[in-house]
């Protein structure tokens, strides 16, 4: 596991602990969110995590000579694709427990 992925997991855990301490299910309900270092750190790590996973996925596709994962027989059991999907999900919900910000 890469350092970026590990740091993202730590940042998410810290963010969830902070939300719990403030008794909120999402940062959007917290009065401290605008100046929260944990939220800022998490958001930075999410961007780096998504960038890294996108790069790894694209490298895999190039190595396989595919334009899309849909062309690959391993699509359902692919750890590279699964990490990428998780990174996308995390970047969409910003740690808000399923509440998406589009």
C-alpha positions as a LaTeX table, in Angstrom:
\begin{tabular}{lrrr}
\hline
Residue & $x$ (\AA) & $y$ (\AA) & $z$ (\AA) \\
\hline
Unk1 & 0.00 & 0.00 & 0.00 \\
Unk2 & 1.36 & 3.42 & $-0.90$ \\
Unk3 & 2.10 & 6.17 & 1.56 \\
Unk4 & $-0.61$ & 8.38 & 0.02 \\
Unk5 & $-3.26$ & 5.69 & 0.48 \\
Unk6 & $-2.15$ & 5.06 & 4.08 \\
Unk7 & $-2.15$ & 8.79 & 4.83 \\
Unk8 & $-5.63$ & 9.13 & 3.32 \\
Unk9 & $-6.92$ & 6.37 & 5.58 \\
Unk10 & $-5.36$ & 8.07 & 8.63 \\
Unk11 & $-6.83$ & 11.44 & 7.59 \\
Unk12 & $-10.29$ & 9.85 & 7.15 \\
Unk13 & $-10.08$ & 8.21 & 10.57 \\
Unk14 & $-9.03$ & 11.54 & 12.13 \\
Unk15 & $-11.89$ & 13.31 & 10.36 \\
Unk16 & $-14.46$ & 10.76 & 11.58 \\
Unk17 & $-13.13$ & 11.10 & 15.15 \\
Unk18 & $-13.44$ & 14.88 & 14.86 \\
Unk19 & $-17.01$ & 14.58 & 13.57 \\
Unk20 & $-17.83$ & 12.27 & 16.46 \\
Unk21 & $-16.31$ & 14.72 & 18.98 \\
Unk22 & $-18.44$ & 17.51 & 17.52 \\
Unk23 & $-21.48$ & 15.20 & 17.44 \\
Unk24 & $-22.08$ & 15.64 & 13.70 \\
Unk25 & $-22.45$ & 13.10 & 10.91 \\
Unk26 & $-20.80$ & 15.39 & 8.37 \\
Unk27 & $-18.48$ & 18.38 & 8.38 \\
Unk28 & $-21.17$ & 20.38 & 6.61 \\
Unk29 & $-23.10$ & 20.41 & 9.93 \\
Unk30 & $-20.12$ & 21.56 & 12.01 \\
Unk31 & $-19.59$ & 25.18 & 13.01 \\
Unk32 & $-15.82$ & 24.62 & 13.03 \\
Unk33 & $-15.59$ & 23.24 & 9.47 \\
Unk34 & $-14.42$ & 26.47 & 7.82 \\
Unk35 & $-11.23$ & 26.50 & 9.90 \\
Unk36 & $-10.80$ & 22.79 & 10.60 \\
Unk37 & $-7.28$ & 21.46 & 10.00 \\
Unk38 & $-8.51$ & 17.84 & 9.98 \\
Unk39 & $-11.01$ & 18.59 & 7.22 \\
Unk40 & $-8.39$ & 20.49 & 5.21 \\
Unk41 & $-5.81$ & 17.73 & 5.63 \\
Unk42 & $-8.33$ & 15.09 & 4.62 \\
Unk43 & $-9.37$ & 17.02 & 1.50 \\
Unk44 & $-5.73$ & 17.41 & 0.44 \\
Unk45 & $-5.08$ & 13.70 & 0.92 \\
Unk46 & $-8.21$ & 12.80 & $-1.04$ \\
Unk47 & $-6.96$ & 14.78 & $-4.04$ \\
Unk48 & $-3.53$ & 13.14 & $-3.88$ \\
Unk49 & $-5.11$ & 9.71 & $-3.42$ \\
Unk50 & $-7.34$ & 10.16 & $-6.46$ \\
Unk51 & $-4.44$ & 11.41 & $-8.56$ \\
Unk52 & $-2.24$ & 8.47 & $-7.59$ \\
Unk53 & $-4.97$ & 5.89 & $-8.18$ \\
Unk54 & $-5.89$ & 7.44 & $-11.53$ \\
Unk55 & $-2.24$ & 7.25 & $-12.61$ \\
Unk56 & $-1.93$ & 3.59 & $-11.54$ \\
Unk57 & $-5.18$ & 2.68 & $-13.31$ \\
Unk58 & $-4.12$ & 4.39 & $-16.53$ \\
Unk59 & $-0.73$ & 2.68 & $-16.42$ \\
Unk60 & $-2.45$ & $-0.67$ & $-16.04$ \\
Unk61 & $-4.74$ & 0.07 & $-18.99$ \\
Unk62 & $-1.73$ & 1.06 & $-21.12$ \\
Unk63 & 0.15 & $-2.10$ & $-20.14$ \\
Unk64 & $-2.87$ & $-4.21$ & $-21.10$ \\
Unk65 & $-3.39$ & $-2.15$ & $-24.26$ \\
Unk66 & $-6.94$ & $-1.27$ & $-23.18$ \\
Unk67 & $-8.78$ & 2.02 & $-23.43$ \\
Unk68 & $-11.15$ & 1.00 & $-20.64$ \\
Unk69 & $-11.32$ & $-1.48$ & $-17.78$ \\
Unk70 & $-14.51$ & $-2.80$ & $-19.38$ \\
Unk71 & $-12.29$ & $-4.58$ & $-21.91$ \\
Unk72 & $-10.50$ & $-6.54$ & $-19.17$ \\
Unk73 & $-11.59$ & $-9.97$ & $-17.95$ \\
Unk74 & $-10.38$ & $-9.14$ & $-14.42$ \\
Unk75 & $-12.68$ & $-6.11$ & $-14.06$ \\
Unk76 & $-14.71$ & $-7.47$ & $-11.14$ \\
Unk77 & $-11.72$ & $-8.75$ & $-9.16$ \\
Unk78 & $-9.16$ & $-6.09$ & $-10.01$ \\
Unk79 & $-7.49$ & $-4.49$ & $-6.99$ \\
Unk80 & $-6.22$ & $-1.58$ & $-9.11$ \\
Unk81 & $-9.72$ & $-0.74$ & $-10.33$ \\
Unk82 & $-11.26$ & $-1.30$ & $-6.88$ \\
Unk83 & $-8.79$ & 1.14 & $-5.28$ \\
Unk84 & $-9.57$ & 3.66 & $-8.03$ \\
Unk85 & $-13.34$ & 3.30 & $-7.49$ \\
Unk86 & $-12.83$ & 3.76 & $-3.73$ \\
Unk87 & $-10.72$ & 6.87 & $-4.36$ \\
Unk88 & $-13.43$ & 8.32 & $-6.61$ \\
Unk89 & $-16.13$ & 7.58 & $-4.03$ \\
Unk90 & $-14.06$ & 9.19 & $-1.29$ \\
Unk91 & $-13.43$ & 12.27 & $-3.42$ \\
Unk92 & $-17.15$ & 12.60 & $-4.14$ \\
Unk93 & $-18.43$ & 12.29 & $-0.59$ \\
Unk94 & $-15.61$ & 14.31 & 1.05 \\
Unk95 & $-15.83$ & 12.13 & 4.18 \\
Unk96 & $-19.47$ & 12.97 & 4.68 \\
Unk97 & $-20.63$ & 9.40 & 5.19 \\
Unk98 & $-22.44$ & 9.01 & 1.88 \\
Unk99 & $-23.58$ & 12.61 & 1.38 \\
Unk100 & $-22.18$ & 13.63 & $-1.98$ \\
Unk101 & $-21.03$ & 17.09 & $-3.03$ \\
Unk102 & $-21.28$ & 17.55 & $-6.79$ \\
\hline
\end{tabular}
